Amino acid sequence: MPYTTPKPYIGVYVHDSEDEMLKSIARENKITRAQMARACMRAGLQIFEQNPERVLALAKVGEC
């Protein structure tokens, strides 16, 4: 039996409005919420490379 390493797992809590947005976009495109969330994360990483200050400001939105 080949040895495989587990895939990385990142648990994230999202606000209700963000979750609803993920649900509706995923439904429209016939994909899962997880696929949509991964796509958003990839896009965010690309934007981060271009403008880290903007992404970091968005990361702090909704902090307690």
N, CA, C and O atoms as a GROMACS GRO file, in nm:
protein
  256
    1MET      N    1   0.084  -0.118   0.000
    1MET     CA    2   0.000   0.000   0.000
    1MET      C    3   0.089   0.124   0.000
    1MET      O    4   0.172   0.141   0.089
    2PRO      N    5   0.071   0.212  -0.099
    2PRO     CA    6   0.157   0.331  -0.105
    2PRO      C    7   0.127   0.428   0.008
    2PRO      O    8   0.014   0.441   0.053
    3TYR      N    9   0.231   0.494   0.053
    3TYR     CA   10   0.218   0.593   0.159
    3TYR      C   11   0.171   0.724   0.098
    3TYR      O   12   0.230   0.772   0.000
    4THR      N   13   0.068   0.782   0.153
    4THR     CA   14   0.022   0.912   0.105
    4THR      C   15   0.014   1.008   0.223
    4THR      O   16  -0.021   0.969   0.334
    5THR      N   17   0.047   1.131   0.197
    5THR     CA   18   0.036   1.232   0.302
    5THR      C   19  -0.103   1.294   0.294
    5THR      O   20  -0.157   1.313   0.185
    6PRO      N   21  -0.161   1.326   0.408
    6PRO     CA   22  -0.294   1.388   0.404
    6PRO      C   23  -0.288   1.527   0.344
    6PRO      O   24  -0.188   1.598   0.356
    7LYS      N   25  -0.397   1.565   0.280
    7LYS     CA   26  -0.407   1.699   0.222
    7LYS      C   27  -0.418   1.801   0.335
    7LYS      O   28  -0.476   1.772   0.440
    8PRO      N   29  -0.362   1.921   0.313
    8PRO     CA   30  -0.375   2.024   0.416
    8PRO      C   31  -0.522   2.062   0.435
    8PRO      O   32  -0.600   2.061   0.341
    9TYR      N   33  -0.556   2.095   0.556
    9TYR     CA   34  -0.693   2.134   0.589
    9TYR      C   35  -0.689   2.268   0.658
    9TYR      O   36  -0.614   2.288   0.753
   10ILE      N   37  -0.771   2.360   0.610
   10ILE     CA   38  -0.782   2.492   0.672
   10ILE      C   39  -0.928   2.512   0.709
   10ILE      O   40  -1.015   2.516   0.621
   11GLY      N   41  -0.956   2.525   0.836
   11GLY     CA   42  -1.092   2.550   0.881
   11GLY      C   43  -1.115   2.700   0.893
   11GLY      O   44  -1.036   2.770   0.955
   12VAL      N   45  -1.222   2.748   0.832
   12VAL     CA   46  -1.250   2.891   0.832
   12VAL      C   47  -1.396   2.913   0.868
   12VAL      O   48  -1.485   2.846   0.815
   13TYR      N   49  -1.420   3.007   0.957
   13TYR     CA   50  -1.555   3.048   0.988
   13TYR      C   51  -1.589   3.168   0.900
   13TYR      O   52  -1.511   3.262   0.890
   14VAL      N   53  -1.705   3.162   0.835
   14VAL     CA   54  -1.747   3.274   0.752
   14VAL      C   55  -1.876   3.332   0.808
   14VAL      O   56  -1.952   3.263   0.876
   15HIS      N   57  -1.898   3.459   0.779
   15HIS     CA   58  -2.022   3.525   0.820
   15HIS      C   59  -2.138   3.470   0.738
   15HIS      O   60  -2.118   3.414   0.630
   16ASP      N   61  -2.258   3.486   0.789
   16ASP     CA   62  -2.377   3.436   0.719
   16ASP      C   63  -2.388   3.494   0.579
   16ASP      O   64  -2.421   3.421   0.485
   17SER      N   65  -2.361   3.621   0.564
   17SER     CA   66  -2.372   3.685   0.432
   17SER      C   67  -2.270   3.626   0.334
   17SER      O   68  -2.300   3.606   0.216
   18GLU      N   69  -2.148   3.598   0.384
   18GLU     CA   70  -2.045   3.538   0.298
   18GLU      C   71  -2.084   3.397   0.259
   18GLU      O   72  -2.064   3.355   0.145
   19ASP      N   73  -2.140   3.323   0.354
   19ASP     CA   74  -2.182   3.186   0.326
   19ASP      C   75  -2.295   3.183   0.223
   19ASP      O   76  -2.296   3.099   0.133
   20GLU      N   77  -2.389   3.276   0.236
   20GLU     CA   78  -2.499   3.283   0.139
   20GLU      C   79  -2.446   3.316   0.000
   20GLU      O   80  -2.494   3.263  -0.100
   21MET      N   81  -2.347   3.405  -0.006
   21MET     CA   82  -2.288   3.440  -0.134
   21MET      C   83  -2.219   3.319  -0.196
   21MET      O   84  -2.234   3.292  -0.316
   22LEU      N   85  -2.142   3.245  -0.114
   22LEU     CA   86  -2.077   3.123  -0.164
   22LEU      C   87  -2.180   3.022  -0.214
   22LEU      O   88  -2.163   2.962  -0.320
   23LYS      N   89  -2.288   3.005  -0.138
   23LYS     CA   90  -2.393   2.911  -0.177
   23LYS      C   91  -2.456   2.948  -0.311
   23LYS      O   92  -2.471   2.863  -0.398
   24SER      N   93  -2.492   3.076  -0.326
   24SER     CA   94  -2.561   3.116  -0.448
   24SER      C   95  -2.469   3.110  -0.570
   24SER      O   96  -2.511   3.066  -0.677
   25ILE      N   97  -2.344   3.153  -0.555
   25ILE     CA   98  -2.251   3.146  -0.668
   25ILE      C   99  -2.223   3.001  -0.705
   25ILE      O  100  -2.217   2.966  -0.823
   26ALA      N  101  -2.205   2.917  -0.604
   26ALA     CA  102  -2.179   2.775  -0.630
   26ALA      C  103  -2.299   2.710  -0.700
   26ALA      O  104  -2.282   2.633  -0.794
   27ARG      N  105  -2.418   2.743  -0.653
   27ARG     CA  106  -2.540   2.687  -0.714
   27ARG      C  107  -2.551   2.730  -0.861
   27ARG      O  108  -2.582   2.648  -0.947
   28GLU      N  109  -2.527   2.858  -0.888
   28GLU     CA  110  -2.535   2.911  -1.024
   28GLU      C  111  -2.437   2.842  -1.118
   28GLU      O  112  -2.467   2.821  -1.235
   29ASN      N  113  -2.320   2.806  -1.066
   29ASN     CA  114  -2.215   2.747  -1.148
   29ASN      C  115  -2.207   2.595  -1.136
   29ASN      O  116  -2.116   2.532  -1.191
   30LYS      N  117  -2.302   2.536  -1.063
   30LYS     CA  118  -2.312   2.391  -1.045
   30LYS      C  119  -2.181   2.330  -0.992
   30LYS      O  120  -2.130   2.231  -1.044
   31ILE      N  121  -2.130   2.395  -0.887
   31ILE     CA  122  -2.013   2.344  -0.816
   31ILE      C  123  -2.044   2.346  -0.667
   31ILE      O  124  -2.147   2.399  -0.626
   32THR      N  125  -1.955   2.290  -0.587
   32THR     CA  126  -1.978   2.289  -0.442
   32THR      C  127  -1.927   2.419  -0.380
   32THR      O  128  -1.850   2.493  -0.441
   33ARG      N  129  -1.973   2.445  -0.258
   33ARG     CA  130  -1.924   2.563  -0.185
   33ARG      C  131  -1.774   2.553  -0.162
   33ARG      O  132  -1.703   2.653  -0.170
   34ALA      N  133  -1.726   2.431  -0.135
   34ALA     CA  134  -1.582   2.413  -0.112
   34ALA      C  135  -1.502   2.449  -0.236
   34ALA      O  136  -1.396   2.512  -0.226
   35GLN      N  137  -1.551   2.410  -0.354
   35GLN     CA  138  -1.481   2.446  -0.477
   35GLN      C  139  -1.480   2.597  -0.496
   35GLN      O  140  -1.378   2.655  -0.536
   36MET      N  141  -1.592   2.661  -0.467
   36MET     CA  142  -1.600   2.806  -0.482
   36MET      C  143  -1.508   2.874  -0.381
   36MET      O  144  -1.440   2.971  -0.416
   37ALA      N  145  -1.505   2.825  -0.259
   37ALA     CA  146  -1.418   2.883  -0.156
   37ALA      C  147  -1.271   2.868  -0.195
   37ALA      O  148  -1.192   2.961  -0.176
   38ARG      N  149  -1.233   2.751  -0.251
   38ARG     CA  150  -1.094   2.732  -0.296
   38ARG      C  151  -1.061   2.829  -0.409
   38ARG      O  152  -0.952   2.886  -0.412
   39ALA      N  153  -1.155   2.848  -0.501
   39ALA     CA  154  -1.132   2.942  -0.611
   39ALA      C  155  -1.112   3.084  -0.558
   39ALA      O  156  -1.023   3.156  -0.605
   40CYS      N  157  -1.192   3.123  -0.461
   40CYS     CA  158  -1.177   3.256  -0.401
   40CYS      C  159  -1.043   3.270  -0.331
   40CYS      O  160  -0.979   3.374  -0.337
   41MET      N  161  -1.001   3.162  -0.263
   41MET     CA  162  -0.872   3.167  -0.195
   41MET      C  163  -0.759   3.180  -0.296
   41MET      O  164  -0.665   3.257  -0.274
   42ARG      N  165  -0.766   3.106  -0.405
   42ARG     CA  166  -0.662   3.116  -0.509
   42ARG      C  167  -0.658   3.256  -0.567
   42ARG      O  168  -0.550   3.313  -0.586
   43ALA      N  169  -0.774   3.313  -0.596
   43ALA     CA  170  -0.780   3.448  -0.651
   43ALA      C  171  -0.723   3.548  -0.550
   43ALA      O  172  -0.650   3.640  -0.587
   44GLY      N  173  -0.759   3.529  -0.423
   44GLY     CA  174  -0.707   3.617  -0.318
   44GLY      C  175  -0.556   3.609  -0.306
   44GLY      O  176  -0.490   3.710  -0.282
   45LEU      N  177  -0.500   3.490  -0.322
   45LEU     CA  178  -0.354   3.475  -0.316
   45LEU      C  179  -0.287   3.546  -0.432
   45LEU      O  180  -0.181   3.606  -0.416
   46GLN      N  181  -0.349   3.541  -0.550
   46GLN     CA  182  -0.293   3.613  -0.664
   46GLN      C  183  -0.299   3.764  -0.641
   46GLN      O  184  -0.203   3.835  -0.672
   47ILE      N  185  -0.411   3.811  -0.588
   47ILE     CA  186  -0.424   3.954  -0.558
   47ILE      C  187  -0.324   3.993  -0.449
   47ILE      O  188  -0.267   4.102  -0.453
   48PHE      N  189  -0.304   3.906  -0.351
   48PHE     CA  190  -0.210   3.934  -0.243
   48PHE      C  191  -0.069   3.957  -0.297
   48PHE      O  192   0.002   4.045  -0.249
   49GLU      N  193  -0.029   3.878  -0.396
   49GLU     CA  194   0.104   3.895  -0.455
   49GLU      C  195   0.118   4.033  -0.518
   49GLU      O  196   0.226   4.091  -0.516
   50GLN      N  197   0.009   4.087  -0.573
   50GLN     CA  198   0.013   4.216  -0.640
   50GLN      C  199  -0.002   4.333  -0.542
   50GLN      O  200   0.062   4.437  -0.559
   51ASN      N  201  -0.087   4.316  -0.440
   51ASN     CA  202  -0.117   4.427  -0.350
   51ASN      C  203  -0.147   4.373  -0.209
   51ASN      O  204  -0.263   4.364  -0.170
   52PRO      N  205  -0.043   4.338  -0.134
   52PRO     CA  206  -0.065   4.278  -0.002
   52PRO      C  207  -0.141   4.366   0.096
   52PRO      O  208  -0.218   4.315   0.177
   53GLU      N  209  -0.122   4.498   0.090
   53GLU     CA  210  -0.189   4.588   0.185
   53GLU      C  211  -0.341   4.580   0.170
   53GLU      O  212  -0.414   4.580   0.270
   54ARG      N  213  -0.387   4.572   0.048
   54ARG     CA  214  -0.532   4.567   0.023
   54ARG      C  215  -0.592   4.438   0.078
   54ARG      O  216  -0.699   4.440   0.139
   55VAL      N  217  -0.523   4.327   0.057
   55VAL     CA  218  -0.574   4.198   0.105
   55VAL      C  219  -0.570   4.194   0.258
   55VAL      O  220  -0.663   4.144   0.320
   56LEU      N  221  -0.465   4.244   0.316
   56LEU     CA  222  -0.455   4.244   0.462
   56LEU      C  223  -0.563   4.331   0.524
   56LEU      O  224  -0.615   4.298   0.632
   57ALA      N  225  -0.598   4.440   0.459
   57ALA     CA  226  -0.708   4.524   0.509
   57ALA      C  227  -0.840   4.448   0.503
   57ALA      O  228  -0.921   4.457   0.595
   58LEU      N  229  -0.863   4.373   0.396
   58LEU     CA  230  -0.984   4.292   0.386
   58LEU      C  231  -0.987   4.180   0.490
   58LEU      O  232  -1.094   4.143   0.540
   59ALA      N  233  -0.870   4.127   0.523
   59ALA     CA  234  -0.862   4.020   0.621
   59ALA      C  235  -0.907   4.066   0.759
   59ALA      O  236  -0.956   3.985   0.838
   60LYS      N  237  -0.893   4.194   0.788
   60LYS     CA  238  -0.927   4.245   0.920
   60LYS      C  239  -1.072   4.293   0.930
   60LYS      O  240  -1.116   4.333   1.038
   61VAL      N  241  -1.146   4.289   0.820
   61VAL     CA  242  -1.285   4.331   0.822
   61VAL      C  243  -1.365   4.233   0.907
   61VAL      O  244  -1.355   4.111   0.889
   62GLY      N  245  -1.442   4.285   0.998
   62GLY     CA  246  -1.527   4.200   1.082
   62GLY      C  247  -1.457   4.142   1.204
   62GLY      O  248  -1.514   4.056   1.271
   63GLU      N  249  -1.334   4.186   1.233
   63GLU     CA  250  -1.266   4.136   1.352
   63GLU      C  251  -1.335   4.187   1.478
   63GLU      O  252  -1.393   4.296   1.479
   64CYS      N  253  -1.329   4.108   1.581
   64CYS     CA  254  -1.388   4.149   1.709
   64CYS      C  255  -1.284   4.215   1.795
   64CYS      O  256  -1.313   4.257   1.907
   0.00000   0.00000   0.00000
